[in-house]
C-alpha cells in the first residue's frame, strides 16, 4: 500500500541522504538535467539547432524525476528541470534555489491511463496503479483521488520508474498507470484509456528550471544564453512545427505528428509570460505555489511550509532580453 507517509518519506530520505557537492570553482559548462518530457524538449531542440552553445550548456537526460533530483543534490548537475512541487520539496530541505524559467504548464500532458472498461477512478478501486515514487507522482494521484472522493486507501499503488510504465501496463502487471508524455501517447495508441488528466486540475502541474542561488550569480552569462536559446527554440517550434517535431521525435520516438499533438496538452509560456510569472512583487507563479503548498501540506506531501518568496522576484539574467 502506498501511503502519503511513504511518498513523503521516499522523497525526503532521498534529499536528506545526499549532500550537495557544489564546488567553489567555476564550472566551465552549465550542466542541466531533465527527464524525458515534451515540456523540456525545446532545450534539446535549442541544442540541436545551435541556439545554445554546447560549450556553455550540457544537457543531461535522466530516466526519472527522482534521478534528476539526485543528480542536482549530489552536484552532478548545476540546474534541473523539475515540477514546482519538487522545487518546493528541495526548498523545504534547505537548498538555496531560485526558479529561472517556467517551461510549461500541463493541461492534459499528465494522465492516469486505464483499460477500456474503466470509465472513472471509482472503477479502479482495489486495483493496482503504477506511480512513479516522486513528489509529482504522489501529488497527482492524491489530487486525482481527492477530486473523485477517494483516498490512497482505495487503491493499490505499485512504485515504478517512468521507464517501466509502458511494459508494466501492457504486460498486465498493473491495471492503470499515472504517467505523462511520451508514455501517455504510446499507451493510448495501444488501447489505453484516459481516466483522469491534468486538465481537471488546471494550473497545478507546472515545470520549471531551477539553479542554486550561488550558481545563478556565477554563471549569469550561461543562464542568459540558455534562456535566449530556449525562446529561439519556442519560436522555431511555432514557425515550423513539423520540422521541429521531426527533430524532437529523434528522442521522443512517437512520430512527428504525435509530437505536435502532445503539445496540445501543454502551455509553453513565452518570454513576457515568464516575466509575469517570475519577476517583481506581483510574480503570478507565487499564487500557484501558495495554492500548491497548501494542498501539499494538507495531504502531508510537504513536511513544513517554505518561504515561497525566495524563489521569485530575482533579476534573472537574460529573461528580459529580446
N, C-alpha and C positions, 0 to 999 in steps of 0.2 A: 504494500500500500504506500502510495506517495503522499505524504502529509506535508502541510505547509512547513512544518519544522524541518522536514528533510530537505526541502528545496532551499530553505534559508541556510541550513547547516552546510549543504554541499557548496554553495557559492561563498559563504562566509569562511569556511575552512580553507577553500582554495585561496582566498585572498590573504587570510591570516597566516597560512603556511608558507607563503612566499615573501621574499624580501626584495625590495627594489634594488636594481643593480645599476642605477644611473651613474655615469661617470662624470667627474668634474671636467674631463677633457672634452673638447668639441668633437662631435662625431661627424665625419666627412659627408655622410649621407643621412637623410631622414628616413628611417625605416618605419613604414606604415603597414600595419597588419589588418586584414579583414578575413571574414569567412565568405563563402560563395553566396552572393545575393545580388539581384538586379540593381538594387539601390546603390551598391558600391561599384558597379561595372563602369560608370563613367570615369573612375580613377584609372582603370586598366585601358579603357579607350583612349584617355588622355596620354597615357604612356605609349601606347602603340601608334598613336597619331603624331607623336613628338611634341605634344602640348606641354608636357612636363619633362624636365631634364632627368634622364636616368642616373646621371652622376650625383644629382641632388636628392632625388626621391627614389627609394627602392620599395616596391610593393611586395608584401609577404602574405601569401594565402594560407589560411589555417582551415582545418576540417570542421571546426565548430567555434561558436562564440566563446565557449569555455576556454578553448585553446588560445584564442585572441587575448582574453583576459590574462591567462597565464603568461603569455609572451610579454604583455605590457608590464605586468607586475615584476616579472623577472628581469626586465630591462633588455630583453631580446629585440623588442621593437620600441620605437620612440613615440609613436602615435597609433591610435586604434580606432577602427570603425566599430561602434557599439550602439546598442539601443539606449534610449535615455534612461530606462530603469537600471541598466547595467552601470551607466555612468554614476547614478545616484548611489549604488552599492559601493563603487570604488571610492566615491567621495566620503561615504559614511565610515569607511575603514581608514580614513586619514590621508589618502593620496591627494596631493595638491594638483588638481587637474583643471583645465578650462576647455570649454567647447569652442572649436574654431570654425565649424561648418555643420549645417543641417543638410544631410544628403537627401533624405526622403522621408515622407510620411506615408505609412501603409494604409491603403484603402482597399483591401482585398488581397494583397500580396501574401498575407499570413492567413492560414486557414486550418480548420480541422476537417480532414478527409476521412469519410467512412465508406461503407458499402452502399450499393444502390438501394437496398431495402431499409437503410437508415434514413429517416426523414428529419429528425430533430435530435438534440443532445439527450433528450429523455430516452431515446431508443438505444443509447449507449450505456444505460445504467447496468452496472455489473460487468461491463465488457472491458477488454484490455486496450488502453490507449497509449500509444508511443509518444513520449515527450522528451525533448532534449533537457538534460539536467542543467539548465541555465536560468538566470533571472527572468529572461523573456519567456522561456517555456513555462515556468511556474506562474508568471503573471498572466499569460494569455489563457492558459487552461483555467485558472482561477476565475478570471473575468468572464470567460465563456460560460462556465458553470453558474456563476453568480447571476448572469443575465437570464438564465433559464431556471432559476430557482433550485439549483442543485449545489452539491458540495463535493469536495475531493473524496469524501467517504462513499459517494455513489458510484465511483468508477475504480478500475484497477489500472494504475499507471505503470508503464514499463519505461525505464530510463534508457534512452537511445540517443547516440550522436546523430546529427542530421545525415551523415553519410550512410547511416544504417536504416533510415526511414523507409526508403523505397523497397529494399529487399525484404524487410520485416513485414511490411504491409502486403506485398504481393505473395509472400510465402504463407501468409496466414498466421504468423507469429503474434500479430496484433490485429485488433478489429478496426481500429481507427488510428489516426496519427495527427498530432499538432505539428504542422510543417510550414514551409514557405517556398517561394520560387528559388530555383527552378524545379524542385521536387514536386511542388504543387501541380505544375503543368504536366509533368511526367505521369503522375498518378491519375489525374483527370483523363488523360489520353488513354490510360489503361483500365478505365472503368470505375475509377473512384468517384465519389460524390461529395460535394461540399456540404458540410453540416453547419459550419459557423465560420465567418471571416472577420477580418479587421474592419470591414465596412460597418459592422454592427457596433463597434466601439470607436467611432471616428476620432482621429487626432490623438489617440493614446499610444500608438506604436510609432515611435519616431527614431530614426537613425541619425547618429551624429559622429563627427570625428573629434576625438579628444587628444590633447597633449598635456604634458606636465607644464606647470607654470614656468619653471626654470627653462625648459626647452623652448617654450614659446618665445622667450626673450632672446635666448642664444641663437635660435635658428629662424629669426624673423624673415630673412630672405628666402629660405627654403619654404616656409609656410606661405609666403606671398606667391611664390611660383606654383605651389600646389593648388592654392585657391584659384588663381587665374587659369591654370590648366584645367581645373575642374569645370569652370564655367565655359571655357572653349569647347570642352567635350559635350556639355549640355547643348550648346548652340549647334554643334555638328549633328548630334542626335536628333535635333529638331529639323535641321535643314536637309539632311539626307538620311532619314531613318533606316532605309533598307540597307545602305552600305554600313552604317553604324551597327545595325543589328547583325550583319554578316560578320563583322569583326568581333562583336561581343559573343556571338554564337560559337566561336572557336573555343570559348571557355564554358559557356552555358550548355551547349550541345542539346538544344531543344528544337532547333530550326529557326531561321531568321524571323519568320512570321510570328512564331510563338514568342520570340524575344520581344518583338514590338507589342504583342498583346499583353505580355507580362507587365508592361509599364502602364496598362490601363488600371492596374491595382495599386499604382504608386503616384504620389505627387512629388515632383522634383523641384524644390523651391529655387527660384532664380536669385540673382545677386541681391536685388532690392529686398526680396522676401527674407533672405538670410540676414540682411542688415536689420530688418524689423524684428526678426526672431531673437537676435543675439545682442544687439548693441543698445546702449542708452539705458536710462532708468525705466523705460517702458518696454524693455525687451519682452516680446509677447510669449516666447517659449517658457518664460518663468511661470506664466499662468498654467501652461501644460504640465510643467514639472511639479508645481504645487499640487495640482489635482492628482497627478501620478503618485506623488509621495503620500498623499492622504490614503489612497487606495492601498498602496503597498504596506503602510503602517497598519491599516485596519485588517489586512489579511496576513499580517505577520511575515511579510516578504522583505521587510526592511527593519533592522534591529532598532534603529533610533533615528530621529529626524536629522537632516543635514542642512547646512546653510546653503540654500539654493542660489542666493545672490552671488556667491563666489564664482559660480560657473558662467555668469553672464556679465555684459557691460564692459568688457575689456576692449582696448583698441587693437583689434585683430589685424595684423599686417596683411595687406592685400585684399581685404574684404571690400573696402570702399574704392579700390582702384578699378577704373573702367578698362 
